C-alpha cells in the first residue's frame, strides 16, 4: 500500500494459540508455490485492522502489511467515533466481535448519545476519542491477536493466475509484490488503501503526492488495478487546521458537557474507562461574515475547491458551505484531541486555503481571535473503485479472491471503513476455506444497507451512513445489534468468541423471559390507575392492559413497574441494560409487527438467487442494452438486489425472472444429459 525505502522489514507475530473457532484452510493454487498466508490485508487503518482481526478470528493465517507499524489505528482526521447512523454501524461491528467499539470504550474522553429527543431506534452513540490512547490500544490488540502477523512494507503489485472455473472473474489473485521486490503468496487479498491510491495533498495552489500528511501515496498498486480493468474514479476530502489549546478563549464559547453516566459502545463493556466527572467538554462557536468575505475573495488561490472532483456532501469544507449557503453563519465545534493534548480540532472548518489565509480566517471566529495554528488544514484527492464492481461479500467481480474495503469503495468515515473491514476479513477467510460467504442483508443491519447501497447504486461522492438510508430502522436499532448479528456470526462465520456468544445468549433468554412476564401481568385500566396513579391512563380504555402495554407510557420504566408489581417483575428491573432493553422492546412492539411483514417481502426477493455465470451482455431475455450493461456491471446476486439498481424497471425484472427460470431448467437438463452419456 505504501512505499518503503528499505529492503528490510519489521515483522510481528503474536505466536498465541488459535481461537475457539477454527476452519481447515487449503489452497487450490494452479501454481506450485504454496501460500505463505491464507489472507493478506493491505493497510493498517480502520478497515484494515478490522479485516485482519476478523480473518484471524475465524482461524485464517493472516498477514497485515502496513507502511509503519506505529501508524496502525491512527485517526487521520476527526478525533471522534460514532454519531447518527455511524453509531449503529459500530454496534454491529461490535456484535460481530470487531475491535473499534471496545477500543473506544478504553480511550473516549467525552461520551454522548445524540438524537435523544427522538426514539431509541435513531439514537446515535458518539464519543470524542483520545487519539494517542486509541492508537496505543489498537496496536496492543492487533500485535497480540492470534494467527495475525504484522509486517512493514509497501504493496506495489498483485500476483494473479488463471481463474477458478466455477466462479466468475478474469483471473485469481495469489499474492502481492512488495516495494522491495519480494513476493508473498496467499489465498485471498484484502485491499484497504484509504486515500493512498494516487493520493495528492493540496494547500492553496500547491499540491504534492501523499496519502496523508507525512506518508507517500500508493502509485504502483493504482496502476495495477487500472490495468486489470477496474473502473476508477476520483474523490476528495479535507481536514481542518489544528489549533493550540492555550490560544483559545473558551470563556466566551458555549460549553457542551458529556453524558453522565457515559453509555459504552460495546456490548461487552459494563462501564467505560474514564470516570464520568473527568470527561472533557466540547465548545461551540460560529463563523462570521468576515470569514465568508476572506473565502470568497481568495477562491482563485484554492485549487482544491476549484477542482471538479467530487467532495463529501455531508462533511463539506468551509469553502463549499460558504458557496452553497451564502450569507449565513456556520457552526464549528472545538473538540479536544486527548486528555493531555494541547491540540484542539475545529470540527466543521475543513479548509484548503493557503496557510497564511487560514491564519487570517480563524482570527475572525469568536473565541479564536488569538488562536495559533499548529498544522494548517489541507485537502486530499485520491482514486477509488466503482463499488458496483464488488459483490455483497466485498469480493471483486473481475479478480477472484480480491476484496476491497473502506475508502477504496467510495465511502467516508472511520465507522463505514470498519464495517466493510470486518465483512471483508470474514469473507476473505471463508473464501480460502471454501465456505459460503457471510452476507448481511439490508433487512438485517446497517452493514447490509451500506454494502447493498454501494454494490447496487454505486457512488460518485464520498458515501456516509445515515439512519434515513435504512427502510427498516425501527428493527435495526443500536440496542439489538447483538440479537441480529452475534448468533449468525458465531454459527455461520465463526468470527464471534464463546464469551460474546454466551453473553448474547444470556441476554436473549432474559429478554424473552422478561417480555413473557410483562405480557402475563394483566389488569383493567381502573386497577392500573390505582397501582400507577401518576400514569395518565385513559378511563375510556375498557380492554385489559398488560404490564407490557403500561411500559410503553412515557415516564414508566421497569423500576416503577416492579414497585407496583414486585412478583414477577422485580428481578427484571435489577439489571439496568435488561430493563432499558425491555422498555425499548415495549415501545416498538406494535410497529415491529407491521414492519416484519414488509421485511418478509424483501427477504422473499432476496431468496431468489441469480446464477453467477450469466453473461448479461449477451443474454436473450428481452432486456434493452442499458439494462444488460447495468446488470453486467453490478452482477447482482439476487432478484431483490437487481430491482434496486437504478434504471432496472419492473418489466425488466419480470423478463429476468423468466429467463433465469428457463436458464436453470436448461442447465439442469444439460447436466442430466451429460450424466447419462457418461454412464453409457
DRENKE-186268 format. One line per 2 residues: number of its first residue (from 1); their letters; for each residue z, y, x of C-alpha. Coordinates in steps of 0.1 Angstrom, whole numbers, padded with zeros to 4 digits. Layout:
// DRENKE-186268
NUM) A) Z/Y/X | ... .
This chain:
// DRENKE-186268
1) XX) 0000/0000/0000 | 0009/0024/0028 .
3) XX) -0003/0029/0063 | 0019/0016/0091 .
5) XX) 0011/0027/0126 | 0028/-0001/0145 .
7) XX) 0016/-0037/0146 | 0052/-0049/0144 .
9) XX) 0072/-0052/0112 | 0107/-0054/0099 .
11) XX) 0113/-0083/0076 | 0144/-0091/0055 .
13) XX) 0151/-0124/0038 | 0183/-0128/0018 .
15) XX) 0184/-0165/0026 | 0206/-0171/-0005 .
17) XX) 0204/-0201/-0029 | 0179/-0201/-0057 .
19) XX) 0190/-0190/-0092 | 0196/-0214/-0121 .
21) XX) 0161/-0214/-0135 | 0135/-0229/-0111 .
23) XX) 0099/-0238/-0115 | 0078/-0260/-0094 .
25) XX) 0051/-0239/-0077 | 0019/-0255/-0064 .
27) XX) -0012/-0238/-0051 | -0048/-0245/-0063 .
29) XX) -0065/-0227/-0035 | -0100/-0237/-0027 .
31) XX) -0094/-0229/0009 | -0074/-0250/0034 .
33) XX) -0048/-0223/0042 | -0015/-0229/0024 .
35) XX) 0001/-0199/0008 | 0029/-0181/0027 .
37) XX) 0044/-0169/-0006 | 0040/-0176/-0043 .
39) XX) 0039/-0139/-0052 | 0033/-0108/-0031 .
41) XX) 0043/-0074/-0046 | 0029/-0043/-0031 .
43) XX) 0051/-0012/-0033 | 0088/-0007/-0034 .
45) XX) 0090/0019/-0063 | 0104/0013/-0098 .
47) XX) 0076/-0010/-0108 | 0076/-0029/-0075 .
49) XX) 0113/-0035/-0073 | 0114/-0049/-0109 .
51) XX) 0083/-0070/-0103 | 0097/-0085/-0071 .
53) XX) 0131/-0092/-0086 | 0116/-0108/-0117 .
55) XX) 0093/-0131/-0098 | 0122/-0141/-0076 .
57) XX) 0145/-0148/-0106 | 0121/-0174/-0120 .
59) XX) 0121/-0192/-0087 | 0089/-0179/-0071 .
61) XX) 0089/-0174/-0033 | 0083/-0136/-0033 .
63) XX) 0074/-0110/-0007 | 0078/-0073/-0013 .
65) XX) 0057/-0052/0010 | 0066/-0015/0013 .
67) XX) 0059/0013/0038 | 0095/0019/0046 .
69) XX) 0125/-0002/0035 | 0146/0029/0034 .
71) XX) 0125/0043/0006 | 0129/0013/-0017 .
73) XX) 0143/0026/-0051 | 0136/0063/-0042 .
75) XX) 0135/0086/-0072 | 0104/0107/-0061 .
77) XX) 0106/0132/-0090 | 0134/0138/-0115 .
79) XX) 0169/0127/-0109 | 0173/0111/-0143 .
81) XX) 0166/0079/-0163 | 0162/0073/-0200 .
83) XX) 0155/0096/-0229 | 0139/0092/-0263 .
85) XX) 0117/0061/-0262 | 0123/0057/-0224 .
87) XX) 0159/0046/-0231 | 0146/0019/-0254 .
89) XX) 0124/0006/-0225 | 0154/0005/-0202 .
91) XX) 0174/-0016/-0227 | 0145/-0040/-0230 .
93) XX) 0141/-0043/-0192 | 0178/-0050/-0191 .
95) XX) 0176/-0076/-0218 | 0151/-0095/-0195 .
97) XX) 0177/-0092/-0167 | 0159/-0063/-0150 .
99) XX) 0176/-0041/-0125 | 0173/-0004/-0134 .
101) XX) 0199/-0002/-0162 | 0226/-0019/-0142 .
103) XX) 0218/0003/-0112 | 0220/0034/-0134 .
105) XX) 0254/0023/-0146 | 0265/0023/-0109 .
107) XX) 0250/0057/-0100 | 0250/0080/-0130 .
109) XX) 0267/0114/-0129 | 0260/0127/-0164 .
111) XX) 0255/0102/-0194 | 0243/0115/-0227 .
113) XX) 0229/0099/-0259 | 0200/0121/-0272 .
115) XX) 0190/0123/-0309 | 0225/0117/-0322 .
117) XX) 0216/0138/-0352 | 0192/0111/-0363 .
119) XX) 0196/0074/-0370 | 0206/0049/-0343 .
121) XX) 0170/0035/-0342 | 0158/0066/-0323 .
123) XX) 0189/0074/-0302 | 0179/0079/-0266 .
125) XX) 0202/0068/-0238 | 0198/0091/-0208 .
127) XX) 0216/0098/-0176 | 0215/0122/-0146 .
129) XX) 0215/0100/-0115 | 0228/0104/-0080 .
131) XX) 0196/0100/-0060 | 0213/0087/-0029 .
133) XX) 0236/0063/-0047 | 0208/0049/-0069 .
135) XX) 0186/0042/-0038 | 0216/0026/-0020 .
137) XX) 0225/0003/-0049 | 0188/-0007/-0055 .
139) XX) 0183/-0015/-0018 | 0216/-0035/-0018 .
141) XX) 0203/-0055/-0048 | 0168/-0061/-0035 .
143) XX) 0178/-0071/0000 | 0203/-0097/-0014 .
145) XX) 0180/-0112/-0041 | 0175/-0150/-0037 .
147) XX) 0139/-0161/-0030 | 0129/-0125/-0020 .
149) XX) 0117/-0113/0014 | 0111/-0077/0021 .
151) XX) 0086/-0066/0048 | 0075/-0032/0061 .
153) XX) 0037/-0026/0063 | 0006/-0013/0045 .
155) XX) -0017/-0034/0024 | -0053/-0023/0031 .
157) XX) -0074/-0051/0016 | -0073/-0082/-0006 .
159) XX) -0082/-0118/0002 | -0104/-0134/-0025 .
161) XX) -0121/-0167/-0031 | -0141/-0184/-0059 .
163) XX) -0126/-0181/-0094 | -0109/-0209/-0114 .
165) XX) -0135/-0222/-0138 | -0111/-0224/-0168 .
167) XX) -0102/-0187/-0166 | -0124/-0155/-0169 .
169) XX) -0129/-0134/-0138 | -0154/-0129/-0110 .
171) XX) -0131/-0141/-0082 | -0095/-0150/-0075 .
173) XX) -0071/-0132/-0052 | -0055/-0154/-0025 .
175) XX) -0036/-0128/-0004 | -0035/-0095/0013 .
177) XX) -0046/-0079/0046 | -0022/-0056/0063 .
179) XX) -0029/-0024/0082 | -0023/-0043/0115 .
181) XX) -0050/-0069/0105 | -0026/-0097/0097 .
183) XX) -0033/-0118/0067 | -0007/-0131/0042 .
185) XX) -0017/-0158/0017 | -0002/-0162/-0018 .
187) XX) -0007/-0175/-0053 | -0005/-0141/-0071 .
189) XX) -0006/-0104/-0061 | 0011/-0075/-0080 .
191) XX) -0001/-0040/-0071 | 0024/-0012/-0079 .
193) XX) 0008/0016/-0059 | 0022/0046/-0078 .
195) XX) 0005/0078/-0069 | -0006/0065/-0035 .
197) XX) -0042/0053/-0042 | -0063/0081/-0025 .
199) XX) -0034/0104/-0033 | -0036/0141/-0023 .
201) XX) -0009/0168/-0025 | -0017/0204/-0034 .
203) XX) 0003/0235/-0029 | -0017/0267/-0038 .
205) XX) -0052/0264/-0023 | -0041/0239/0003 .
207) XX) -0043/0201/-0001 | -0038/0172/0022 .
209) XX) -0038/0134/0018 | -0004/0119/0008 .
211) XX) 0010/0097/-0019 | 0042/0118/-0020 .
213) XX) 0055/0144/0004 | 0060/0127/0038 .
215) XX) 0041/0095/0030 | 0005/0086/0037 .
217) XX) -0019/0076/0009 | -0035/0042/0004 .
219) XX) -0072/0046/0011 | -0084/0011/0021 .
221) XX) -0069/-0006/-0010 | -0085/0021/-0033 .
223) XX) -0119/0013/-0017 | -0113/-0025/-0022 .
225) XX) -0106/-0021/-0059 | -0136/0001/-0063 .
227) XX) -0158/-0024/-0045 | -0145/-0052/-0067 .
229) XX) -0159/-0034/-0097 | -0128/-0018/-0112 .
231) XX) -0134/0014/-0133 | -0112/0041/-0116 .
233) XX) -0101/0074/-0130 | -0082/0103/-0116 .
235) XX) -0049/0117/-0128 | -0025/0144/-0116 .
237) XX) 0012/0151/-0118 | 0036/0175/-0102 .
239) XX) 0072/0182/-0092 | 0093/0214/-0093 .
241) XX) 0108/0232/-0063 | 0143/0221/-0052 .
243) XX) 0169/0249/-0052 | 0201/0253/-0032 .
245) XX) 0230/0248/-0055 | 0252/0275/-0039 .
247) XX) 0225/0301/-0046 | 0225/0296/-0084 .
249) XX) 0247/0318/-0107 | 0259/0292/-0132 .
251) XX) 0283/0316/-0148 | 0256/0333/-0169 .
253) XX) 0240/0300/-0180 | 0246/0277/-0210 .
255) XX) 0265/0246/-0199 | 0258/0212/-0213 .
257) XX) 0285/0186/-0208 | 0282/0148/-0207 .
259) XX) 0293/0124/-0234 | 0329/0112/-0233 .
261) XX) 0331/0083/-0231 | 0298/0076/-0215 .
263) XX) 0275/0050/-0230 | 0263/0024/-0204 .
265) XX) 0226/0014/-0202 | 0232/-0023/-0195 .
267) XX) 0244/-0049/-0220 | 0264/-0064/-0191 .
269) XX) 0283/-0031/-0184 | 0316/-0025/-0202 .
271) XX) 0321/0009/-0186 | 0301/0029/-0161 .
273) XX) 0313/0035/-0125 | 0323/0072/-0129 .
275) XX) 0354/0085/-0146 | 0344/0104/-0178 .
277) XX) 0360/0137/-0167 | 0343/0136/-0133 .
279) XX) 0308/0138/-0148 | 0288/0168/-0137 .
281) XX) 0274/0193/-0162 | 0238/0205/-0166 .
283) XX) 0228/0241/-0173 | 0201/0256/-0195 .
285) XX) 0181/0287/-0187 | 0147/0302/-0197 .
287) XX) 0116/0317/-0182 | 0109/0354/-0187 .
289) XX) 0078/0375/-0194 | 0076/0383/-0157 .
291) XX) 0073/0346/-0148 | 0043/0344/-0171 .
293) XX) 0028/0375/-0155 | 0031/0361/-0120 .
295) XX) 0015/0329/-0130 | -0015/0345/-0149 .
297) XX) -0021/0370/-0121 | -0023/0342/-0094 .
299) XX) -0042/0314/-0111 | -0070/0319/-0086 .
301) XX) -0046/0308/-0059 | -0038/0275/-0076 .
303) XX) -0064/0248/-0072 | -0043/0221/-0088 .
305) XX) -0043/0239/-0122 | -0080/0248/-0120 .
307) XX) -0089/0211/-0114 | -0104/0192/-0144 .
309) XX) -0083/0161/-0135 | -0060/0154/-0165 .
311) XX) -0023/0160/-0161 | 0007/0149/-0181 .
313) XX) 0007/0162/-0217 | 0044/0157/-0222 .
315) XX) 0057/0169/-0189 | 0033/0197/-0180 .
317) XX) 0035/0222/-0152 | 0049/0256/-0159 .
319) XX) 0014/0270/-0154 | 0000/0246/-0181 .
321) XX) 0027/0257/-0205 | 0021/0294/-0199 .
323) XX) -0017/0289/-0205 | -0012/0266/-0235 .
325) XX) 0016/0286/-0251 | 0014/0322/-0241 .
327) XX) 0039/0349/-0248 | 0068/0325/-0251 .
329) XX) 0099/0317/-0231 | 0102/0281/-0218 .
331) XX) 0135/0263/-0213 | 0145/0250/-0179 .
333) XX) 0173/0225/-0173 | 0191/0229/-0140 .
335) XX) 0201/0193/-0131 | 0224/0182/-0103 .
337) XX) 0209/0156/-0078 | 0242/0139/-0069 .
339) XX) 0280/0142/-0067 | 0279/0156/-0032 .
341) XX) 0244/0170/-0033 | 0237/0207/-0025 .
343) XX) 0204/0205/-0044 | 0195/0215/-0080 .
345) XX) 0164/0201/-0098 | 0149/0227/-0122 .
347) XX) 0135/0203/-0149 | 0106/0220/-0166 .
349) XX) 0095/0241/-0136 | 0069/0218/-0121 .
351) XX) 0047/0243/-0102 | 0019/0243/-0076 .
353) XX) 0015/0280/-0068 | 0017/0289/-0031 .
355) XX) 0053/0286/-0017 | 0057/0324/-0014 .
357) XX) 0048/0329/-0050 | 0072/0302/-0061 .
359) XX) 0099/0323/-0043 | 0089/0353/-0063 .
361) XX) 0087/0334/-0096 | 0122/0320/-0096 .
363) XX) 0138/0354/-0089 | 0128/0364/-0125 .
365) XX) 0147/0335/-0141 | 0182/0341/-0154 .
367) XX) 0207/0326/-0131 | 0182/0322/-0103 .
369) XX) 0179/0358/-0092 | 0193/0350/-0058 .
371) XX) 0181/0314/-0056 | 0168/0298/-0024 .
373) XX) 0141/0272/-0025 | 0148/0242/-0002 .
375) XX) 0115/0225/-0009 | 0085/0240/-0028 .
377) XX) 0070/0224/-0058 | 0037/0206/-0054 .
379) XX) 0011/0186/-0073 | -0003/0151/-0067 .
381) XX) -0037/0137/-0076 | -0043/0100/-0074 .
383) XX) -0066/0071/-0086 | -0057/0049/-0114 .
385) XX) -0074/0019/-0130 | -0086/0019/-0166 .
387) XX) -0058/-0002/-0182 | -0083/-0018/-0206 .
389) XX) -0092/-0039/-0176 | -0059/-0058/-0178 .
391) XX) -0046/-0084/-0202 | -0013/-0083/-0221 .
393) XX) 0002/-0103/-0192 | -0010/-0074/-0169 .
395) XX) -0034/-0098/-0151 | -0068/-0082/-0145 .
397) XX) -0099/-0094/-0162 | -0120/-0090/-0131 .
399) XX) -0098/-0107/-0105 | -0078/-0137/-0113 .
401) XX) -0041/-0137/-0104 | -0042/-0100/-0096 .
403) XX) -0017/-0079/-0116 | -0013/-0042/-0120 .
405) XX) 0020/-0024/-0129 | 0031/0012/-0131 .
407) XX) 0012/0044/-0125 | -0019/0024/-0113 .
409) XX) -0023/0017/-0151 | -0022/0054/-0160 .
411) XX) 0015/0057/-0171 | 0041/0082/-0160 .
413) XX) 0078/0078/-0157 | 0103/0055/-0140 .
415) XX) 0110/0036/-0172 | 0074/0029/-0181 .
417) XX) 0069/0016/-0145 | 0100/-0006/-0146 .
419) XX) 0089/-0021/-0179 | 0055/-0030/-0166 .
421) XX) 0070/-0042/-0133 | 0093/-0067/-0149 .
423) XX) 0065/-0081/-0170 | 0040/-0083/-0141 .
425) XX) 0066/-0100/-0119 | 0074/-0126/-0146 .
427) XX) 0037/-0134/-0153 | 0027/-0134/-0117 .
429) XX) 0052/-0162/-0111 | 0043/-0181/-0142 .
431) XX) 0006/-0179/-0133 | 0012/-0196/-0100 .
433) XX) 0032/-0223/-0117 | 0005/-0230/-0143 .
435) XX) 0028/-0219/-0171 | 0017/-0199/-0202 .
437) XX) 0020/-0161/-0198 | 0051/-0144/-0213 .
439) XX) 0038/-0118/-0238 | 0059/-0093/-0257 .
441) XX) 0041/-0081/-0288 | 0044/-0047/-0304 .
443) XX) 0064/-0062/-0332 | 0090/-0074/-0306 .
445) XX) 0096/-0045/-0283 | 0086/-0011/-0269 .
447) XX) 0074/-0030/-0239 | 0049/-0047/-0262 .
449) XX) 0039/-0013/-0277 | 0034/0001/-0242 .
451) XX) 0013/-0027/-0229 | -0007/-0030/-0262 .
453) XX) -0015/0007/-0262 | -0027/0005/-0226 .
455) XX) -0048/-0026/-0229 | -0064/-0018/-0263 .
457) XX) -0066/0020/-0263 | -0067/0029/-0226 .
459) XX) -0056/0063/-0215 | -0072/0094/-0199 .
461) XX) -0039/0112/-0193 | -0005/0100/-0180 .
463) XX) 0009/0078/-0207 | 0045/0084/-0218 .
465) XX) 0066/0063/-0242 | 0080/0079/-0274 .
467) XX) 0097/0063/-0304 | 0068/0076/-0326 .
469) XX) 0044/0052/-0309 | 0062/0022/-0324 .
471) XX) 0054/0013/-0360 | 0085/-0009/-0363 .
473) XX) 0111/0013/-0347 | 0137/0005/-0373 .
475) XX) 0136/-0030/-0359 | 0131/-0022/-0322 .
477) XX) 0164/-0004/-0317 | 0183/0000/-0284 .
479) XX) 0213/-0019/-0298 | 0194/-0051/-0305 .
481) XX) 0171/-0055/-0274 | 0191/-0085/-0263 .
483) XX) 0187/-0102/-0296 | 0150/-0096/-0295 .
485) XX) 0142/-0105/-0258 | 0170/-0122/-0239 .
487) XX) 0167/-0156/-0256 | 0129/-0156/-0252 .
489) XX) 0133/-0145/-0215 | 0158/-0174/-0209 .
491) XX) 0139/-0201/-0228 | 0102/-0193/-0221 .
493) XX) 0102/-0175/-0188 | 0134/-0185/-0170 .
495) XX) 0139/-0148/-0160 | 0174/-0145/-0175 .
497) XX) 0205/-0157/-0158 | 0230/-0180/-0175 .
499) XX) 0256/-0152/-0176 | 0234/-0129/-0196 .
501) XX) 0222/-0156/-0219 | 0258/-0167/-0226 .
503) XX) 0269/-0132/-0234 | 0239/-0125/-0256 .
505) XX) 0246/-0158/-0275 | 0282/-0150/-0280 .
507) XX) 0273/-0115/-0294 | 0247/-0130/-0317 .
509) XX) 0272/-0156/-0331 | 0298/-0128/-0335 .
511) XX) 0273/-0106/-0354 | 0262/-0135/-0376 .
513) XX) 0298/-0143/-0384 | 0307/-0106/-0390 .
515) XX) 0278/-0100/-0413 | 0287/-0131/-0433 .
517) XX) 0323/-0119/-0436 | 0312/-0085/-0447 .
519) XX) 0290/-0099/-0474 | 0317/-0122/-0486 .
521) XX) 0342/-0094/-0494 | 0331/-0081/-0528 .
523) XX) 0348/-0057/-0553 | 0339/-0034/-0581 .
525) XX) 0333/0003/-0574 | 0366/0011/-0590 .
527) XX) 0386/-0012/-0567 | 0367/0001/-0537 .
529) XX) 0377/0036/-0547 | 0413/0025/-0548 .
531) XX) 0412/0009/-0513 | 0390/0036/-0498 .
533) XX) 0399/0068/-0517 | 0381/0091/-0492 .
535) XX) 0347/0075/-0497 | 0325/0093/-0523 .
537) XX) 0316/0062/-0543 | 0296/0070/-0575 .
539) XX) 0315/0060/-0606 | 0282/0052/-0622 .
541) XX) 0279/0021/-0600 | 0286/-0008/-0622 .
543) XX) 0275/-0036/-0599 | 0297/-0055/-0575 .
545) XX) 0297/-0039/-0540 | 0302/-0059/-0508 .
547) XX) 0320/-0046/-0476 | 0286/-0045/-0460 .
549) XX) 0275/-0021/-0487 | 0306/0001/-0480 .
551) XX) 0299/0001/-0443 | 0266/0020/-0450 .
553) XX) 0286/0050/-0461 | 0289/0079/-0437 .
555) XX) 0325/0081/-0423 | 0332/0044/-0429 .
557) XX) 0334/0021/-0399 | 0348/-0013/-0392 .
559) XX) 0382/0000/-0383 | 0387/0017/-0417 .
561) XX) 0373/-0014/-0435 | 0397/-0036/-0415 .
563) XX) 0426/-0014/-0425 | 0417/-0018/-0462 .
565) XX) 0408/-0055/-0460 | 0425/-0070/-0429 .
567) XX) 0415/-0105/-0439 | 0389/-0114/-0428 .
569) XX) 0376/-0082/-0412 | 0403/-0073/-0387 .
571) XX) 0391/-0095/-0359 | 0356/-0079/-0361 .
573) XX) 0370/-0044/-0355 | 0387/-0051/-0322 .
575) XX) 0356/-0053/-0301 | 0341/-0018/-0300 .
577) XX) 0305/-0029/-0292 | 0306/-0055/-0320 .
579) XX) 0320/-0030/-0345 | 0293/-0005/-0337 .
581) XX) 0265/-0030/-0339 | 0278/-0042/-0373 .
583) XX) 0277/-0006/-0385 | 0241/-0003/-0374 .
585) XX) 0231/-0036/-0390 | 0245/-0024/-0422 .
587) XX) 0227/0009/-0421 | 0193/-0007/-0416 .
589) XX) 0196/-0040/-0436 | 0177/-0027/-0467 .
591) XX) 0150/-0010/-0446 | 0146/-0041/-0425 .
593) XX) 0137/-0063/-0454 | 0106/-0043/-0463 .
595) XX) 0096/-0039/-0426 | 0099/-0076/-0420 .
597) XX) 0070/-0081/-0444 | 0048/-0056/-0426 .
599) XX) 0057/-0073/-0393 | 0047/-0107/-0405 .
601) XX) 0013/-0094/-0415 | 0008/-0081/-0379 .
603) XX) 0021/-0113/-0365 | -0004/-0133/-0385 .
605) XX) -0032/-0113/-0370 | -0017/-0118/-0335 .
607) XX) -0016/-0156/-0341 | -0055/-0156/-0344 .
609) XX) -0064/-0161/-0308 | -0098/-0153/-0293 .
611) XX) -0113/-0177/-0268 | -0110/-0165/-0232 .
613) XX) -0146/-0174/-0222 | -0165/-0154/-0248 .
615) XX) -0194/-0134/-0233 | -0190/-0104/-0256 .
617) XX) -0220/-0086/-0242 | -0244/-0113/-0252 .
619) XX) -0229/-0129/-0284 | -0250/-0131/-0315 .
621) XX) -0223/-0121/-0341 | -0239/-0092/-0359 .
623) XX) -0220/-0067/-0337 | -0235/-0035/-0325 .
625) XX) -0239/-0027/-0288 | -0210/-0002/-0288 .
627) XX) -0186/-0028/-0303 | -0197/-0055/-0279 .
629) XX) -0192/-0032/-0249 | -0157/-0022/-0261 .
631) XX) -0147/-0059/-0266 | -0161/-0068/-0232 .
633) XX) -0141/-0040/-0215 | -0108/-0048/-0232 .
635) XX) -0112/-0085/-0237 | -0085/-0087/-0264 .
637) XX) -0066/-0120/-0267 | -0061/-0118/-0305 .
639) XX) -0078/-0105/-0336 | -0049/-0081/-0340 .
641) XX) -0055/-0066/-0306 | -0092/-0063/-0313 .
643) XX) -0086/-0045/-0345 | -0066/-0018/-0327 .
645) XX) -0094/-0009/-0303 | -0109/0025/-0313 .
647) XX) -0143/0021/-0327 | -0138/-0015/-0339 .
649) XX) -0145/-0014/-0376 | -0131/-0037/-0403 .
651) XX) -0166/-0052/-0408 | -0168/-0059/-0371 .
653) XX) -0135/-0078/-0373 | -0149/-0099/-0402 .
655) XX) -0180/-0107/-0382 | -0160/-0115/-0351 .
657) XX) -0137/-0139/-0371 | -0168/-0157/-0385 .
659) XX) -0183/-0160/-0350 | -0151/-0173/-0335 .
661) XX) -0147/-0199/-0362 | -0182/-0212/-0356 .
663) XX) -0178/-0209/-0318 | -0146/-0231/-0318 .
665) XX) -0163/-0257/-0341 | -0194/-0259/-0318 .
667) XX) -0172/-0262/-0287 | -0151/-0290/-0303 .
669) XX) -0183/-0308/-0313 | -0197/-0304/-0278 .
671) XX) -0166/-0319/-0263 | -0167/-0348/-0287 .
673) XX) -0203/-0355/-0277 | -0195/-0354/-0240 .
675) XX) -0167/-0378/-0246 | -0189/-0402/-0265 .
677) XX) -0216/-0401/-0238 | -0190/-0408/-0211 .
679) XX) -0177/-0439/-0229 | -0212/-0454/-0235 .
